[in-house]
Amino acid sequence: MQRRYIIIGFALIMLAETACQKHLLDKAPLTQYSDANVWQDSSLITRFVDEIYGGIISPYDFAGSYGMESSLTDETQIDFTFFTVSQVNQGQYTAASNVFDAFWSSNPNVYSTSTGVYQNVRNCNLFLAHLDGMPLSDATKQQLTGEVKFLRAYNYQFLYSFFGRFPIIDTVLGIGNNGLYAPRSSDDSCINFILQDYNAAAAVLPVQYSDPGDLGRATKGAALGMQVRLLLNQKRYADAAAAAQAVMGLGAYSLFSDYEGMFYPENDDNSEVIFNKEYAGDQSYQVSIVDLYENSSFFTGFGATPEDAPTQNLVDQYLMTDGLPYNQSPLYDSTHPYAHRDPRFAASILYDGSTWMGNTMDMSSGSFYNPVDAPTLTGYMMRKFLNPNYIFYGNNTNYGNCIILRLAEIYLDYAECELQLGNPEEARKYVNMLRERPSVNMPDIPSGQMTWDAYVRERTVELAFEGERFEDIRRWGMGPQLIGAAIYGMTIQQVGNQRVYQRALVTQRYFDPKVYWFPIPLAELTKYPAGQVLEQNPGW
């Protein structure tokens, strides 16, 4: 019988060593294994699963190739027209543009080791196909199976969030197999398949791991929590609320006291994190480049930065510390527009006069921090996610994990469900928990005042830039207002001894209802032979 091989590149193997177990860095790199070697060696089997973790696409993996997901919405403005998101903002794309094509089957970011959804799904299916013959204890088989089903569900959910319905592949396919050209399944079939995998994972995965080396692996809470997100986006409010209660009922998570510090590398895997993508040192080749692309060129030393600039639209959503909007609060001073804001503002956004890496940021056009050849178009830069101790010139090994799901999102998801189900006081309880975080300490929403607008504002500022807003907007039906928005920034001038701040229009975004779902890339459509069709999304 012809011998078959699984080829695992150097970068992917080094990735696998750190995807969930950073203490594996000292193991020698591996390059090639036969099927027999992989599936008959318990350590290689575990590392194969680790590779799937490393292959998932996180919000950080958008940096440097597309622009952050936040720039698909009114949260940030892409600063350079050659990034994919700029095409989307202006409506200058079709199926032939192959927007996000790499999410399907290839590497979506040349700087990361994430892989396309169907490559990850194939690896999940490979594991499950070889499960019976693996030399593992029943308990280990059960746990790894739960992890792999979680990962398959996560990948399909990611693909669904951009393109909607997808071909369900749950077996290992080879050349000549008709399943390679499967049609897109129905919405119900796709959602049910994802939920089935999450339920199977939740039934066997632990609430927590006792070995610190297992930090980053999927847990029962991660499987339940991703269900909450999926069910909410399907507007299945009662089901999503029940799943949220199940997550909270585990008693495994608590709000981290420091909102800003929650995203720092020294606080990786903190008490609020339900699921994240682990990043490690340079030697793993699994690195995050968000610090390189979102900092000022003053720090990075190259011109394509900062990539994504927070908008004035977003800044306006941060309340004053008295709990009122800036245009209603006596605390607001137009000559000091950033004083007395919700602390989450300064924790998330670099603004004129803020301090970063020991520097006072001058955001006026032409300054060292905002040069004309590498500007922020809005007068703001991202702070959230960035590491204040990042080493730009040298061997940086201090990469923060990307938080994909945290308890605050579960609280907000639950609050939205309760609002939709007619229980505003229950929703208010969970929104106020976020405001009461010690580092935030914003006034509670009073009884009887938990409005829909108050909820939307709270979700906007708490989850800013974290990659969920596009789905939020689609769920709320607010595309014309928030995707096709007029985007504003702030111009800053020095007039005598005083700074003068002026709100300014940056661009007018494009919206058509068809953009709620991205077109199936032409590169995928043309893979199908005559007589078999991968159906396009409506309007494309």
N, C-alpha and C positions, 0 to 999 in steps of 0.2 A: 504494500500500500504506500502511495506517495506520502512523504513526510510533510506535515504542515507546520508553519511557524507563526508565532505571534511576534511581530516586530515592535519593540518598544524603544523609541529614540532616547538618546542620552538625556535630553532636556526633560522628557516626560518621566523617565525613571527617577531623575533627581527630584522632579516635582513630587512624584509619588512618595518619596521618602519624607516629605515634609507636609504633605497635604493635610494630614491630621496628626502626625507624630514628629514633631520637630527634633526629637532626640535621635531620629534615625539619620541625621546628616552625616554621621561618621561612617556609614556603610559605603562600600565600594559601588561605583556606578555599574549598571547592567545594560547590556545592549541587545541581546537576542536570546530568546528561549523557544524551545519546541513546545508544542501543546503538552506533551507528556510531562515535561519539566515543570511547566507553570501549574498545571492542575493537580500535580502530585506533590507539591511542596507547599506546606501551610504558610510559610513566610512569604512566598511569592504570590500566593492567592490573596493574602492580606494586602500586599503591595499593589496588586492589580486593582483591588477595590479603592485603595488610596488614589490611584491614578484617575479614577472616575471623579472623585472629590475634586482633584486638582483641575479637571476639565470643565467643571461647571462655570458658567458665565456670571460674574458678579457685577454690580454697578461700577466698581473700579476698573473693570476690564474694558469699559467704553472709552476711557481716557486714552488719548493719543491716536485713535483710529477713527472714531465717529464723532466725538463730542459726548459729553455726559448725557444721560437720559433726561436730566433736568432741563436741558436746552430744547427738548421737544415740547416743553410747556413754558409757561410764563415765569418760571423760577429763575432761569438763567438765559443769557444770550451768548451764543457762540461768537467768539471774537474773530474767527478766521473763516473765509468763505470756502476754503478747500475741504473742510470737514463735512462728512455726510449729513449731519444734522442741519447744516446751513441750507442744503438742497431741500430738505423736508420743510423747514420753516417758510421757505419762499414758494413751496408747491412746485418746485422744478425737478420733478422726478416721476418716473413711470415704472412699469414692471421691468422695462429694459435697463433701468438704472441699477437694478440688482441691489437695492437698498437692504442692508442687513442679510444679504444672501449667505454670508459666512456663518450665520447663526444656524443654518440648516445642517451643513455637513463638513465645514472646514474650520480652520483656525480663525476666530473672529478678531484677534488682535495679535499682530506679529511680535509684540513685546511681552505677551503673556503665554502661559501654557494652557489656557482654556481652549476647548475644542467645540466644534459644532454639536448641536443637539443630537443628530442621528449617529454621530460617532460615539457619543456618550451612551446613547440608548443601545447601540450595538454591543458596547462593552458590558452593559448591564445584562443584556440577553445572553451574551457569551458566558458570563458567570452562572446565570440560572441554568443554562443548558448543561453545564458540567457539574452542577451541584451534587448530584447523587454519587458520583465517583470520587469526590474530594476526601482526602484523608484528614477530616476534621471531626471533632466531637459534635454531637447533635446540638449542643448549646451554641457552639461557635457557628455552625451552619445556620442556625436560626437567627442569630444576631446579624451575621453578614448578609443573609437574605433580606432581613428587614432594612438594612442600610441600602442595599442595592435597589430594592423596590422604592424606597424613599427617593433615591437619586434618579431613578427612571421617571418617577412622577414629577420631581422638581424640574427636570429637563423638559418634559412635555408641557408643563405649566408655563415655563419660560417661553417656549415657542408659541403657545396659545396666546400669551399676553400681547404678542406683536401681530400675529397673522390669523388668529382664530383657529378654526378646524384644521386638523392635520391627519396624515395617514398614520394609523396606529400600527406599529411594528412591534410585535412581542415575541418574535422568534429570531434566530440567527439566519440571515439571508445570504445567499451566495450568488455568483454569476449564473444566470439562467433561471433564477427563481422569480416567478411572476410577482411575488410580494414586493420586489424592488420597485415596482411601478403601481403600488397600491393607491387607490383613490383616497381623497380626504374623507374621513369619517364624519358622521353627523355631530352636531354640537353635543347632544346628550351622550353619545357614545364616548366622545373625547373626555368630557367632564367625568363621566362615570368611571372610565378607565383610570384616570388620575386619582380619583377618590378611592377606588379599589386598592390601588398600590399604597396610598397613604394609610388606609385603614389596616392593610396587612402589615405595614411597617409599625404603626402605632401599637398593634397587638403584641409585638414581640420585642420592641426596642426598650431599653432601660430608660428610666426617668433621668438618671445621671450615671456617669461612669466613675468608678473608683480610682482608676489609673489616670494620673494627669496626662500621660501620653496619648490618651484617647480624646482629649479635648478637641472639639471640632467635628467629631462624628455625629451623625444624626441620632436624635433621641426621640422618645415618645412625644415630648413637647414640640419638637420641630415638625413631626409628622402631623400632629393635631393643629399646630399653628399655621402651617401652609394650607391646610384645609380651610381655616378661617378666612384667609385671604382669597382663596379660590371661590368659596361659597358666597362671600360678600360681593365679589365682582359679578357673580351670577344673580345677585339680588335675592338670594335665598336667606333672608334675614333671620328667620327663626333657627334654621340649621346652623348658620354662621355663629349666632349668639350661643347656641348650645356647645359648639366646638370651642368657642372662646372661653366659656365657663369651664370646660374640661381642661384647657391649658392652665387657667388660673387656679383650678382646683388641685393641680399637681403640687402646688406649694414649692416649686423648684426655682422660681424667679422672683426678683424684686427690683424696683426701680433703682438704678445706680445714682448715687447722690450727686455726682458731678456731671452735669449735662455735657459740658465741653470736653472734659477729660475722658468721657466714656469712649471716645473714638481714638484715644492715644494708644500707642503700642504697649505701654506699661500696664494698661487696663484691658488688654485683650481677654476675651472669655469672662468678662465681668458678670455680675449677678443678673443683669438685664438681658443678656444675649441668649437668644433661643437657638439661632443658627447663624453661622458665619462661614466665610471662605477664609482659610488660613493662608497667610503669606509668611515667608521666612527669609533667609539670607540670600545673598548673591549666588552662593554656590549651589543653591537649589534650582536656579533658573525660574523659580516661581516668585516673581516680584510684582509689586504694585507700582505703577508709574504715575499714580494720581498726584503725588507731590511734585513730580517733574513737570506736569502739564497744567497744574492749577495755581502754582506760585508765580509771582512776578518774575519777569526775565532778569530783574536785578539780582535775584537769588539763583535762578536756574542757569543763566548764562546763555540761553538760546532764545530765538525770536518767536517761536510758535507758542508762547505762553504769555499771559494766562489763557487757557483755552475757553473756559466757560465763566461768564461774569454774572453775578447775581443782579437781578433787575430792581429798579425802583418799585415795580409792581409788587415784588415780594417784600421789599423793605417796608412798604406801607402797611403790610399785614401785621407787623410787630406792634403790639399795643404799647402805650406808655405804662409806667409802673403803677399808675393809679387805676389801670384796667380799662382806660378809654382809648379810642383811636387817636392818632396824633392830631387830627383836625378837629377833635372835640375836647382835647385835654388842655387845661391851663398850664401843664408842665412843659408843653412844647414851645421851643424857641427856634425860630427859623435860622438864627445865626449859629445855633448849636443843635442841629436837627437830630443828632444821634444820642443826646443825653437823655437819661431817664426812660430808656427803652426796656422792654422785656429782656432779661439777661440772655435769652436764647439768641437774640439778635447779634450781640457782640461775640457770642460763642460760635456763631455760624458764618459771619460775614466780616471781611476786612473792609473798613471804611476810612474816609479821610480823617487822619488823626489817631487811628487805632495803632496799637503796638504789636509788632510781629517780629519774632526772632531778634529782639533787641532794637528794632528800628521803628521809628514813628512814620507811619505810612502817609506820604503826600500823594493824594490821588488826583491832583490837578494834571491836566494834559501836558506832557513834556517833562514831567518830573523824573527823577531817577527810577521811581517805582512804577510809573505809568508813562513810559517813553512813547513817542509818536510812532515808532516802528514796531512796537509790540504792546499795543494799548489794551486797556480794559474799556470796552465801548460804553460801559454804564457808570464808571466811576467807583465800582466795587469789585472785590475779589472774594473767592471762597476762602473760608477758614475751616469750616467743618471738614473732617476727614484728614486734614493736613497735620503733619508731625512737626512740632516746633523744634525738634532736635534732629531733623533730617540732615544728612551730610550730602551736600550737592557735589562737592569736589573731593572724591575719595571713595573708599569702599563702604558704602552704606549697607548695613545689615539690619537696620531697624525699620521693618515694615509692619505697619499695623494691619490687623485683619479687617476684612470688609464685613460689617454687620449686615446680614441679609434680612433677619427677622429678630425683633426685640419686643420686650413686654409692652412698651409704650404703644406699639402698633396694635397689639392685641387689645389693649384698653380702648384705643380709638375705634377699632373695628367693632368692638362690642358696643361702644357708645352709639355709633352710627346705626347699628341694628336696632338698639333700643329706641332711638329716635324714630326710626321708620316703623317700629312696632307700637308706637304711641306711648312710650315710657320715658319722657324727658327727664324725670328726676333720677332715674337709674343711670341714664346717660351722663347727667351732670356730675354724679358721684365719681365716675371714672375720668372725666375730663379734669375735674378739680384735683384729682390725685397727681396729674401731670403738672399742674400749676403749683402744687405744694412741694414738688421736688426741692430739697434744700437749696440747690444752686439756682433755682428759678424763683420761687417764692413770690409768685404773682397772686393778686387777689382772686379769691374764689368767684365763680359765677354764682350770683345769688339765686335762691330758690325762685322758681317760676320764670327764670330768664335764660334757660337753656334753649336757645333758638337754633335753627339750622345754620344761619350765618355764623353764629358763634362757634358752632362745631367745625364748620369748614375752615374758619380762621385758625382754630386750635390745631387742626390736623396739618394745615399748611405750614405753620411755624415749627411744630414739633418734629415733623418728618421731612423738613426741607432738604432737598437734593438726594434723598435716599432711594429714589427710583420708582416710587409708587404713584406719583401724581398723574401720569398719563392715564393709567387705568382708573384712577379716581375720577378724572375729568370725563372719561368715556362713560363710567357708571352714572355720573351725575347728569350727563347730557349737557355739559357746559363748554363744549368745544368752541362755539363761536366767541365766547367771552374769554376763554383761558388758553386755547390753542391758537385761535386766530386773533390774538390780542394785539393792540398797539403796545409796543414795548418801550418803556421809559427808563432813563438813567438819570444821573446827577452830574451836572458840570460844576466844577469848582474853580474859582478865581480868587486871587489875592488882590484886594482893592485897599490900598493903604495898609492899615494895621488889621484889617478885618477880612475873614474868609466869607465869600459870597457863594451861596448854593442855589442853583437853578435847575429845576426839573426840566428834562429835555427828551423829546421823542427820539428814539434810536431807530426803530423800524416798525413797519406794519406787517404782522404775520399773516399767513394764508390759512384759510380753513375751508374745507368742503366735507360734508358728512362721511364721504368715503375714506377720509384719512384716519378715522377711528381705527381702521385695520389696514396694515401695510399691504401693498400688492405682493402676491406670491412672485418671487424673483423669476425673471425670464430664464435665467440659468437653470432653475429647477424645472420650469415648465418644459423646456426643450430636452430634458433628459428622458422624457417619456416617449416611447415609440409610437408609431402610427396606430391608431385604434385605441390607445389608452391615454387618458387625459387627467392632468392634475388641475382641478377646477380653480379658476381665478376668483379673487374676491370681488364683490359687486362694485361697479363703477370704474374698475381698472381694466 
